[in-house]
Amino acid sequence: MTLLGLLVAFGGGIFGAAIGALPAFAFVGFLTMIGVAIQLALGAGTTDFFGIPFGAFGPHAGGFAAGVAAAAYAAKKGKLDSGRNIVTAGMGLNAPDVLLVGGIFGLIGYLIFWALQLVPSFGPGLAFSDLPAVGVVISAFLARFLWGTCGFCGKADPGRGFFHPTDATKWLVFQSSPAQIAVIGLGGGLLGAWLGVTHGVPGALLAFGIAASSLFFLTLGVLIPVTHHIMLPAALAGVASGSVIWGAVVGILSAFLGEFFARAFLCHGDTHVDPPACAIAVMTFAINLLTAVGFWTLAPLPV
């Protein structure tokens, strides 16, 4: 932890709130792809560029999480239609206090990430989970407890089961049926796993970058799938196992896990708790644990 890091996190949080959570996350995807290009051109370990998309402007600090918290605050103050609105740019609200909340949560995200780094890992290169994803989840629940009114999970609509929300409250209506989830999980899993198998860790980062940057089009109203919680775990499984089949399995599981977390924490809530971040945190933990116990060598697959 450094004073410079704290100041940059505060500034990044203001900027993340100013442009909106989802646009900020899309920028993380673009920056990640640039970092991969630099790494592939210069060789592994030759650039510290990834300190931008996963550090100063990481989703857990001065970007996505800050925008989520700013949206929750703005909705509580009546300046935004919903605390689940992670697309609207906070700058357009003409409310400096909303931007300052983003800055404060940039600081909070920085501190959460610093604390998470103290948690024992599974071994060299095997953290206990994806720390930025865990940070995003913690930050989102903190914002919910501060400015939401729905409690931890929210309440189901009268006459409906908790895991059977209406179309009006679903996370992604076009990506909520079992068939849609399974097919996009399979496709994203195969693609992500192939990148991981063929290009190692840079390939896994590229899989994440492609999926995250594609969300820029979602901010424009194009109904594209949300796949970073599918492609990243699948790519990591590909790196660990050397198999695109295992990656496809992980992709499908991740897709359904994302929808599960959407229905558990988002659909009945009045602030945003990110389903992909929840899924990535759980799946990365599982993949790293399986790697640590040698599962992938005990269960090899031909491709």
N, C-alpha and C positions, 0 to 999 in steps of 0.2 A: 504494500500500500504506500502510495506517495502523494504528496500534495498536488503535484502535477496531474496525477491520475484522477484525483477527486475533482479538480477544477475542470478537466476535460470531460469527465462524466456528467458534471452539472451542465456544461455547455451543450454536450451532446443530447442530454435529456430535454433541454429547451428546444433544440432543433427537431428532435423526434416528435415532441408534442406539436410543434409548429407545422410540420408537414403531414402529421397523422401516423398512427401506428402501422397500418398496413403498407402505405407507401414507404415508410422507413424500413420495414422488413424487406420489401422488394429490393431496396438499395443494398441491403446486406447480401442478397443473392447476387447482384451485379458485382459488388466488390469481391465476393468470394471467387467468382469466375475469373476476375482480373488477377487475383492472387494465385489461383491455380495456373494461369497462363505464365505468370512470372516464375513460379516454382518449376514448371515443366521446362521453361526456357533456360533457367540458370542452374537447376539441380536442386534436390531436396536440401532443406536447411540453409538455403542461401538468401532467404528473404524474411523480414519481420513484418511483411505487409499484412499478414493475417491478424496482427494486433489492431487493425482498423475494424474489419467486419465482426470480429469476435472479442474485441476489447473496447476501445473508445466508443465505437458506434455499434457495439454488439446488441443483439436483441434483448439481452437481460438488463442492459444499462441505458446508455444514451440513444435509444432508438425505439424499438417496438414496445418494450415494457413501460417506458416513460409515456409513450402515446396512449397506451391502455389506461394507465392511471390518470392521465390528464382528461381522457374522455369520461371516466367514472366521476371525476370531480366536476367537470363541466355539466354533466347531466344532473348531478345533485344540486347544482346552483341554478338550474333552469336555463343554461346557455347552450345545451345540446339536446337533441331529441331523445337520445338513449345512451346509456353507459356502455351499451354493446356496439355502438357506432365507432368502429376503428378505422374508418375510411376518411371521414371528414378531417381536413387540415385545421388544427387548432388556431393557426394564425388568422383564419377567416372569421373567427369568433370575436376578434378585436377585444380580447380579454387577457391582459398580461398575467393575471393571476393563474390562468390555465397553463400558460407556458412555464411559469415558475414552479407549478406542481410537477410538470414534466422534468424540470431541472432537479428538483428535490428527489424524484424517483430515479433519476439517473444516478445520483449519489447513493441512494439506497441500493440500487442494483449493483453498483460497484462494490459496496460493502458486503452484500449477500454473496457475490462471487468470491470475494476475498475469503469469507468465512468458509464457503464450500470447498475451497482449495485445501483447507486444513483437514478435511475428512479423509481417512485412510483409503487408499486405492487398492485395486486388485493386483497391482504390480506395475512394472514399467510400461508406460503407454496405455494402461488400462485404468482409467479413473473409475470411481464407483458409479458414475453415470455421466450423461452429457450435462456439464455444469451450467452452460448458458440456458439450456431448456429448464433445468431445475430452478434457476434463478427467475426465469419468466413466470413459472407457476407460483413461486412464493410471492413475488411482487404483485401478481394479479389478485391473489387472495388477500394480501394486505390492503390493496385498493378497495376490494369488495367490502372488507370489514370496516373500512373508514367511511365509505360513501354509498355503498349499496344498502338495500333494505330487504334483500331476499334471503339472507343467511348463507350458510355454507353451500348448499345445493339448490336452494329455491324450492318452490312449491309447484306441484303438478296442477294443470288445469282441472277444474271440477269435472268429474265423470270420466277422466282419462288416467291410465296408468302412468307412473312417473317416467317410464322409458318409452312412452308412446305420445310424444308431443305433437301438437298441431303443426301444419305446414308453416304457419305464421311465426312459430317460435323455434323451428328447426335451425340447426347450424347452416347446412347447405342442402336445400330441398332437392337439388338435382344430384346430390351425392349422398343420399341417405337410404336408398333401398338396398337390401342385401346383394342383389345382382350387380348393381352399379358399384358398390363398394368392393365386391370380390373381383370384378373385372379390372377396375383401375388399380387395385392392390396387386393383381397379377402383372399387369403391364408395367406399372411403376417399379414393382419389385424386380422384374427381369432386367429392365434397363439400368436401374441403380446397381444391381448385383454385377452386371456385366462391367460397368465402369469400375467397381471395386475390385473385381477379379483381374481385370486387364491393366489397371493403372494404380492399384494400391490405395493408400490414403489420399493422394491427390485426386484419384478418381472418385472416392467417396465425397470429398469436398466439392468436386465438380457436380456430382449428382445433387447434392444439397443446393448448390448455387443455381443450377438449372431450374429446380423446382421452386425455390424461393423467388427468383427473379420473375418467373412466369406469373406470379401473383400481381405484378404491375398491371396486367391486363384485366385482372379481377376488379381492380380499382376503377377501371374504365367501363365496367358493366358487362364484360365478356364472361360468360359462365364457364370458365375453365376449372378443371379439378384442382383441389388443394392436395399436393402430393409430397411435400418435403418430409412429412412424418412417415411416408412410405419409402421414398427413395433413399433417404439417409440411412435408416436402420438396415434396409436391404443391402446397400453398398457396404456397410460395416460388416454385415454377415458374409458378404462376398469376399471381403478382405480376409476375414477370420477363417472361413471354411474353404475358400478357393472354388466355391460352387455357386453357379447361378440358380440352381434348383433350391438350395437353402435360402438364397436371397429372395426368390419368389415366394417361398413359404413365409418368410419374415415379412415381406411386403404385404401379403394378404392379412396376416395377423395384425400388422401395424395399422392397416386401413380400418379394420373393424374396431381396433382399440381406440383409434381416434374418434370414431362415431360413438363408442361407448362413453368416452369422457365428455363428448359434446352433450349427450343426453343426461349425464350425471351432474355436470357442473355449469353448462352454458344455457341449454334450452330453457330452463326455468329460472334463470338468473337475470338480474338487471345490470350487471357489469360483465365485462369480457374475461373469461378464464379460458386460455387457449388450448383447445383439444389437441392440436399437433404437438405442442410443447409437452403436454402430459404424456402423450404416446411416445415421443422421442425419449423422454426421461426414463420411462419404464423399459422400453425396448433396448436402449443402450445399456442400462443396468443388466438386463438379462443376457445380452450378447457378450458383454465384458465378463460376466460371471461364468458363462459357459466356456469362454476362452480360457479363463483362469483355471478351470477344472479339467481342461483338455477335451471337452465334448466334441469339438470339430474333428479331431483326429480319431476319435472313437466311432464317429458316424460319417464317414466320407461318402460322397456321391460322385458319380462318373463325370458330370458336367456342372 
